[in-house]
Amino acid sequence: MADFLRPSPDPSSSGSSSSGPARLRELLREALETNKPLVLPGCYDALGARLIGQAGFDGVYMTGFGTTAGLLGRPDVGLLGLAEMVDNARRIVSAIDIPLLADADTGYGNQINVIRTVQEYERAGVAGIHIEDQVLPKKCGHMENKQVIAADEMVGKIRAAVEARYDPDFVLVTRTDARSPHGLDEAISRAHRFLEAGADVLFVEALSGVDEIEKVAAEFAGVPMLFNWAEGGKTPPLTYDHIAELGFSVIIAPIGTLLSATRAMQAFLDRLRQDGTPAGIAPDLMGFGDFTDTIGLPEIESLEQRFS
């Protein structure tokens, strides 16, 4: 876990740390070479990110869907802006010592806005981002009635993002949402153009059916690709081995932590409302001491002794 005294690496450093862009790029390269996709569980706050690191994962994904739900209690329909998303990413980075791949929505505007988006995420210590070709205000990729900008405009955004990054290892994932409004062929065509424009990883969102997933995988064989295992979404829930066989390099599970935490809180609150106190459900909860250990109280106590 990230050290409280030195919570995160200097984002202007060479990127050789265990949490920098170079590490994420190395993990993606290993995944492609070994045919073992990198699994990035989604988080929406620093606590979730810390738990992901403690569980032994090699990286973390910051979900925009979950961030919107966590900060606003609202759906992912383009309500958050750059400053709010970067602020959340910065807190997450400070809690982990593994790379963070973060949702950056559409880049929050035109090509010039994308330049600032890349710079701000990079300054926050993020190892990579994904940007998409939706029209503002955007929606979650698995919602209906999405619209996309012209392919030429998105190509310009990608070119701007590539030139804007300070660290050449900063990973740029480009996502197309064209499948739903314009069909699979258009999504594939855009992905080819995005790759030519400088994308490091391709993300074709909301594929519907195994046949579509297999077609996209075959079309981009040997290219780093992201599989969005969106819990309850449009894309079929393939097994890890199947996704590996198809050649994907990274799997994100964006909202599983959000859904499980929400269900657990609902169960607790229902019981509290019925009983009037938590006595009946308290034995099923994590112990207070276990929780404070999980969030690093022993480290804080050690520092207090060291500096008192």
N, C-alpha and C positions, 0 to 999 in steps of 0.2 A: 504494500500500500504506500501511497505517497506520504513522505515524511512531513510532519506538521511544521517543522522548522524550515524545511526547504520543499514546499509542496509541489512544485512543478519546475521543469527545466526552462531556461531562458529561451523563448521562441526564436530569438535571433542567433542562437548557437548553431553549430554545424548539423544538428539533427541526429547525432549519434546516440542519443539517450534511448532508454527503453520505451519512451512514450512519444518520441518525435516522429515527424514525417518519414524519415529514413527507415525507422522500424516498421511502420505500417507498410511502406513500399516493399520492404524485405519480406514481410509476412505474406503479402499478395503474390510476390514472385515465387516464394516457396509453395504456396497453395497451387499455383499454376503448374509448377514443375512436378509436384508430387501427386497432383490430382486429389488433394485433400482440402476442400474449401475451408476458408477461415470463417468461424462462426462469431458474429458480433451481436450479443443480446442488446436490446434497446433499453435505454433509461431515459428518465425525464427530470432527474435531479441528482445531486451529488451523492445522496445516500444510496440510491439505486446503483449508481456507477461504482461506488465503493463495494457494494455487495457482489457485483459482477466480477470485480478484480479479486475479491476474496474467494470466489467460487472457482478461480483458476483459468478464466478465459484470457485470451491474448489481446483482446481489444474490446472497445465499447462503441455502441452506436447511440447518438443522441437523436431521438425521434421528435420531429416537429409536431406530430399528432399528440404525443404524450406531453410535450412541453406546453402546448396550448391548453390541454386538459388540466395539467398540473398548475399552471399559472393563472388561468382564467376560469377554469371549470366549464369550458366551451369547446365545441367541435373545431376541427382543423379546416377552417374555411378562409384562411388568409388574414386572421385577426392580429397576429403578432408581427412585429417589424424586426429589422436588423438588430437594433440595439438590445431588444429584449432577448432575442435568440443568442446573440454573442455573449451577453451577460450570463445566461444560463450555462453556455458552453464553458465559459471561464471558470465558473464554480465547479463544474464537473471535472475539468482538467486538474484543478487543485486537489481533488480527492483521490486521484488515481496515479499509478505509475505505468500505465499501459496506454497505447494510442487511442485517441478518440476520433471517430469518423462522425461528422455532424451533418444533419439536414440543414441546407441553406435555401430551401424553397426555390424561388425563381431567380435568386440573386438580388431581389428587392428593387427591381427596376430595369433600366436599360444597361447597355454595355458599360457606361461610366459607373453606374451603381454597382455593377458586378465587380469592378476593380476594387472599390472600397470594401465590398463584402469579403473578397478574398483576403485583403489586407487585415481587416478587423478579426476575422476568424484565425488567421495565422498569428496575429499578435496575442490572441487569447490562448495560444498553445495547442490549438487543434491540429491534428495530423492530416486531416483531409475533409473535404466537403462534397456534397452532391447538389447540383443545381438542375432545374427542370425547365421544360419548354412550355409550361402553362401560361395562360393569360392571368394577369393580376385582376382581382384577388383570386388566388389559387385555391384548390381544394385537395383534400386527401386523395391520393392516387386511386383509391378503391371506392370512391363516391361516384355518383352519376353526374352527367351534364358538365363534364370538363371541357375546356376549350384550350387550344394551343396557339402560340404565336407562329409566325412564318418561320420556316426552317432557316432561311437566310439570316433572320434576326438572331436566332439561337446560335448559329455558327459564329456570328460576331461576338456574342456573349462568351462563348467558349474561348475564342482567340484572345479576348480581353482578359479572361481569367488566367489563361496560361502565362501571359506576359506579366500579370500583376503579382504573381507569387514571388516572395523573396527567396524562399528555399525551393530549389528545383525539384526536391523530393516531395513537396506538398502534393497530396494526392487529389486529383480532380475526377470525380465521378459525375458523368452526365446522364441525365434521365430524360427519356421521352415518354410523354403521356398521350401520344398520338394514337395508340391502339384503340382506345374507346371511341373517340370522335371520328377517326379517319381510317381505321382498319389496320391489320397487321402489316401489309406491304408498305404502307406509309411509315409505320414505326420502324421497320427494318431499314428503309431508305434513309430516314433521319439518323439512325444509329450509325450507319456508314459515314455520313457526312460529319457527325460529331466526332467520330474516331479520327477522321482526316484532319479535323480542326485542332486536335491535340488532346482529346479526352484520354485519361489513363485507364478508366474502367467504364464499361457501358452498363446501363440500367434501363431495360425496356420494361416499363411498368404495366401492371394489371393484365398480364397475359391470361387468356381464358381457354383452358384446356391443355392437356398434356401435349397434344399435337403442336400447338403453338409454341410451347416452351421448347420442344425438340427442334422445331424449325429454326427458331432464333439461335439456339445453341449450335446447330450445324452451320448456320450462316456465319457465325463469328467464332468458329473453332480456333483455339489458340490465342484468343483475345481475352483479357481479363473481363469477366462479367459478374454482375451482382444479381443474386436471386433474393427477392423480397418475400420471405415467408411471413406474409401478413396474416396474423391470426384472425380467421373469419373473413378474409378478403376474397377477391375474385380469383386469385391464382390457386390452382390445385395444391393441396398439402403434400408435396412429395417427400420421400424419405431422404436422409442425408446421403445414403449410398447412391440413390438415383440422381440426385443433384450433382454429385461428384462424377458419376459416369457421363453426364451431359457436358461436363467441363467448366462449370461455374467456379469462380475463384473465391467468392465471398457470399455468405448467407447472413442476412440480417433478420432478426426476429424482433420487430420494432416495438410491439405493444404488449407482449406477454407479461412483462412485469407490471405494467399499468393495469391490465385486466385482472391479474391475480391479486394485486394490492387492493383494487376497488372492491372485488368480491369479498375479500377478507374483512375489509372495513365495514361493508354493509352487514355482514354476519355479526360482527361485534356490536354494531349500533342497534341492530334488531334485538339482540339479546339484552342489551343495556336498557332499551326502551321497555321491554317486557318485564324485566326484573327490578329495575330501579337502581341497581348497582352492578359492577362488573364481577361480583363474587362468583357467579356461576360459570363464567367463561374464562376467568383469570387463569385457571390451571392450563388452558390451551394456548395461552399467550407466551411469547418469548419472555424470559425473565429479565427484570430490570438490569441486573448485573451483567447478564449475557449481552444485553443490548449496548450498554455503555462500553463493554469490552469491544464490541463490534465496531463502534464508531470512534475508537481510539483513546478512551479515557486513560488507560495505563500509560500511554505515551505522554499525555499531558501531565499526569502526576509525576512521571520521571523528569520532565522538563522543569516542573515546579521545584522539585528537590534540587535539581542541578543549578538553578539560578537563584535560589533563595539564600 
